[in-house]
């Protein structure tokens, strides 16, 4: 009897696994030799991976395989619910065309000290297009089953403009947080789009600077009016303001930029030594231009940056005493895919947190954050400081569970900026 139960449970777990249940797709790299994952609207490397349903502008996906040995990869596209669980739908219910395709655009690097292969593909394309809006997970894999041979995974969203979202960024309504947090208040006007059960069928997610790990979700409307849902909270809709992002650039190997103290060729490749960074918690707000955590690849002296930009060992140092019971991490858009590569270690001799990280030549925003038991998604208050004046991008994403379709659609997206008040 026990043996029968064990076999049945194993069969059930296998069935659920293969059908997509309990599969959450995140922005993640699974292989140590995969670097510099990027996803953005075609022609806009600083854009977010979001596209309107039936748009003719696809999302570009890029990544590098370090070394010279070519691997053949494919990618699979899955519809997901608002929590990024793979939907229990067949591909023909949300795609026109193929759900799995080969990655054929592969090129070798040239004129680089550290060699790599560059992979890129676009979705949608002539062979596959989404027919429904929603969250879409893209899995790059190298075996038979996408879920057991994942190489990298990406998140992208496909949206419709069926409702109007009116949002604004304010200082926090909480007196104690007024000068360090930002509050996102908004309403959803849905005249012309019927929503019979908003508390059940409507879900809202708010993103700050495209970061899903710090997203605000689970908000119910505070007021429900005819053809309008109002979200006016004091607390749950707040984000830490942070500070403007630090930056460095190594777009040319001929000279060091102002943020780079030394640039030199060593036996294992190029090294860029950045100036020591101070702790900024407790300091007054200082306005600076930034690109809100993003980066772009650039070799000013090359012809095709994705192929001839060097990989460089970038040396970071954060002046700080040891911080007990906390991990100090470097945050960039790339670090969200593989955060363990961006953990700093304390150097007692230098009296600083330090790390050298292999990064592709270009322009980067970065910042430092603490991760501990009380701040699993990271805390900026000590390393960067939090200010309500900080410029941040926000997206308000509205999901609607379509019972006829059997999945979550995205019926509206609003992009707002904290300084456009």
N, C-alpha and C positions, 0 to 999 in steps of 0.2 A: 504493500500500500504506500509506504513512504517513498519507495523507488518510483512508483507511478506519479506521485505528486511532484517529485523532483523533476522527472522528465516533462510533465505537463507545464510546470513553471518555466523550465528552460525553453520549451517551445513557445510559450506565450511571450516571454521576454524577447525572443528572437523575432517573433512576428511583429511585436510592437516596434522593435528597433528598425526593422526593414520598412515598415509602413510609414515611418517618419515621426511616430509619437515620441515625446520626450527628447526630441532633437532640437537644441537651441543653437542657432547660428549667430556667431559674433564676428567682429573684426579680429582675426587671429591668424598668426603664422605658426605652423606646427613643425617646421623643419629648420634646423640651425643654418643651413646654407641658402635659405631664401631671405632676401633683404629688399628693403625699399618698396613695400607694397603701396600702391596708389590707386585711387578710384575717384574720378571727377568727370563732369560733363565735357564732352569732346571740345577741345579748343580752349578750355577754361581750367587750367591746373589749380587755381585757387577756389574753385567751386565745390559745393557739396554734392555727393552722389545721389541726387534727387532729380527725377524727370517726370514730366506730365505724361499721362497715358496718351499714346499715339503720337508723341513728339518725334520729330525727325532727327533730334540731336541725341545720340546715344551716350552712354557712360563708357569712358575708357578705363580699362584695368591694366595695371603695369606691375611687374615685379622682376627681380633679378635672381638668377641662380648662380652662386659663386663657383668659380672654377671654369674648366673648359669642356667638361663632359656633359653632353647634351642629354636631357631627359625629356621624354614625351609626356605632356600633361593634357588633361581634358578638363572641362568645367561643366558643372551641372547647376541649373537654376531652379529654385524652389520658392513657392509662395509660402509666407509665414503669417502667423497671427500677430496681434499687436505686441505680444511679448517675445516675438522672434522664435516661437516654437513652429516647427515645420507643419504646415496645414495638412489635414487629412484629405487631400484632394489629388486627383490624377492630373498630370501635366496638361492634358487637353482641356481641362476646365479653366486654366489661367494662361496658357500659352498657345500661340499659333506657330507651329513648327516644332523644332527639336528641342528637347529639354537638356540634352547632353551634346556637347560639341568638342572637337579637337582644337587645341591652341596651335595655330599654324604660323603665327607671326613671331618668329624667333630669330634673333640676330646676335652675333658675337660682338663683344666689346672690341674697340680698336684704339691703339695708342695709349693703353692704360697699364700701369704697373701691376695692379691687381686685376686679374681677368674674370670675366663673368659673361653670362648669356642673359639677354634681355627678352622677356616674354610680354606680349601685349595682346589684348583682344577687346572687342566692343560688344556691348549688349544694350539695346536690341540690335539686330542685324538682319540681313536678307533671309537668313534661315530660321530665325526665331524672334518672335515679338510677344510682349505681354498683351493679353486681352482683358485683364482685370487689374485694378489698382491694388495697392497693398504693400506690405513689406516683402522684399525679395532677398533671399540669401543666395549667394553665388559661392559654390564650392569648387576650388581647384584641387584635383586629385590625380593620383598616378597608378591606381589599381582598377579593380573591377567595380567595387562598391564605393561611391563617393564618401559615405560616412565612416568607412573603415580605413580609407587611404587618403585622408585629407592632407593637403599640402598647405593651403591657405584658404581662408574664408573671408568674404566681404559682405557688408550690408549695403543695400541701396533701397530707395523707396520710389514707388510709382504712384502718382497722385492724380486725383480729379479735382476740378474746381466746381464743386456743386454747392458749397456753402461759403459764406463770407465770414472770415475770422478777423475781428477788430481787436488788436492787442496793443498794449503800451507797457513800457518798462518804467517803473517808479522806484524811488527809494523805499526800502522796507517800511511797512506800516508799524512794525514793532519798534518802539522808541529805542531800545537797546541795540537794535541792528540797523538803525536808520542810515548810518554813515558807512556801513561795511557790506550790506547785502542789497540785492536788487530783486524787486517784486514784479512778477509778470501777471497783470490783470487783463482779462479779455472776455469777449462774448462771441458767440457763434450764431449768426443769423441764417436761418435755413428756409426762408420763404421759397417755395417752389420745390423743396426736397422734403418729403414726408418722413418725420421721425416720430413714431408712435410711443416708443418706450425709451426715452433718452437715458434713464438711469441704468437700463439693462444693455442697450445696444450701442451707446456712444462711449468711446474711450479717448482720452486726450493724453498726449505726451509732449513735454516741453524739453527741448535740447538747448544747451548752452555751448556754443562754438562746436557744434557737431559731435559732442561727446556723449555717447549713449550710456556710459557707466555712471554719469552724474545726472541722468535725466530725471525729471519730475513726472510721475505718473500716478494713476489711481485717483485723480481729482474728479469729484462729481460736481455738477452745476450747483451753485449756491442758490440760484433762482431760476425758475423755469417759467418763461412767458410764451405767449403765442408766437411761434416761429423764431424764438430766441432763447438761447441758453447762456446764462451769465455765470462767470467764474470770477468771484471777487473774494479772495481769501486773505488772511493775515498770518502767514507762516509757511504753510505747505507749498505755496507757489514762489518761495524765495530761493535765490541762489547766492552763494558767496560771490562778491564782486571781483575778488582777485586784484591783481595789478596788471598793467600792460606787460606783455610778454617780453622777456629778454630775447636777444637775437645775436646771431653771428652769421658771417658769410665767408665762404671760401669758393668764390666763383672763378678765381684765377690763382694759379700756382706760381705766378711771377712775383707777387708781392702779398704781404699780409694786410688784411683790412684792419680797421681801427679796433675791432674786438679781439683780434688775434695777436697774441704777444710774440709768437714764433711759428714759422712755417718751414719745415725742413724735410729732406729725404733721408730716411734711415733704412737699415737692411730689410725691414719688413714692410716698407712702403712709406708713403707720405704721412707726416704727423703735423697736426695743427694744435698748438698750445694756446688755449684761450686765457684771457686775463682772469684773475681770481674774482669770483663773484661774492659780494657781501650778502649777508642776511638783510631782507628788506621789511620784515615784520616790524610794525611799530613806527615805520617812517611815513612821512607825509606822502600823499598821492603825487605822482609825477606823470604828466602826460607825455606819451611817446607814440610814434606810429608803429603799429604792429599788424600782423595778419592773423591774429587770434589762434596761434598755435600751429598753423599750417607751415608747409615748406614747399619749395619747388627746386627741381634739379636744374643746375645750370653750370656749363663750362663756357666762360666768356671767350676762350681762345679755341673752342671747338666748333664743329659744324652740326653735330647731332648729339645733344647733351645726354639723352638716355643711353647712348652707346659710348661716348668718349669722355664722360665725366668720371673722374677718378674716385675710388674709394679711399677715404682718408681716416686715419686714427685721430679722432678729436678728443683732446684732453680737457676735462671739466674739473674745476675745483670750487667748492663752496666753503668759504670761511665760516667756521662754526665750532663751538665746543661739542663734544659728544652728546647726542640726544638719546636718552635712555628709553628702551622699550618701543622704539620706532624705527621704521625703515625710511631712508631718504632716497627718493627716486627722482630721476630726470624725466620730465614729461615733454613729449612732442607728439605730433600726429602719428609718427611711426611707432612710438613707444606703446601706444594703445594696442598694437597688434602683438607685441611680445614684451611686456613690461619687465620680465625677469632680466632681460639684457641691459636694462637701464637703471639697475639698482647701484647706488654708490656705496663705497666702503670708506671707513674712517681711517685717515692717515695721521697717526699720532705725531710724526715728525713735522708734517706740514700744518697740523692743527686745522684740518679741513676734510670734508667729504670729497672723495676723488674717484674718477673713473675715466678710462679711455674707451671710446666706443667707435666702432667702424661705421662711418656714415658717408653717403655719396655726396659728391661735390655739389654745392648749391647754396641756397639761402634758407635759414632755419629760424623759427621761433622756438623757444624752450623756456621752461621754468622748473623750479624745484618744489617738491611737495613731500609731506610726511604721511606715512601710512602706519596706523597703529590699530589697537583693538577697538578704539572708539571712533576711528575715522577710516573704515575699510576702503573707501573710495578716494581717500587722500585729503589732506588739510594744508591750506596755504597760509594760515595766519602767522606762522613763525617764519617761514622761508620767504614769502612774497608779500604778505599783508593783504587785507581785503578792504576795498574802497568802493563805495557806491558810484563814484565818478567814472570808474573804469569802462572802457568801450568793449562791449561784448556782442556777439551775434546770438540771436535766439530764433528757434523755429517752433511754432505751435502746430502739432500734427493731430488731425482729427480723424479717428477711425470709426467706422460704422459696420456693425455685424449684419451682413446681408443674408437673411435666412434662406432666400431662394438660391443664392450662390453657395452658401455654406461656409463663408469665410469673411474675414475682415477686409473691408475696402478702406482706402484713404480718400475721404470726400473733400478734404481741404488742407492746405498748408499755408501758414502765414510766416513770412520772414521779417523780423524786426530787429532794430539795432538800439542799444541802450543809450546812445547819444542823440538819437533822432526822437526826442521827446516833445 
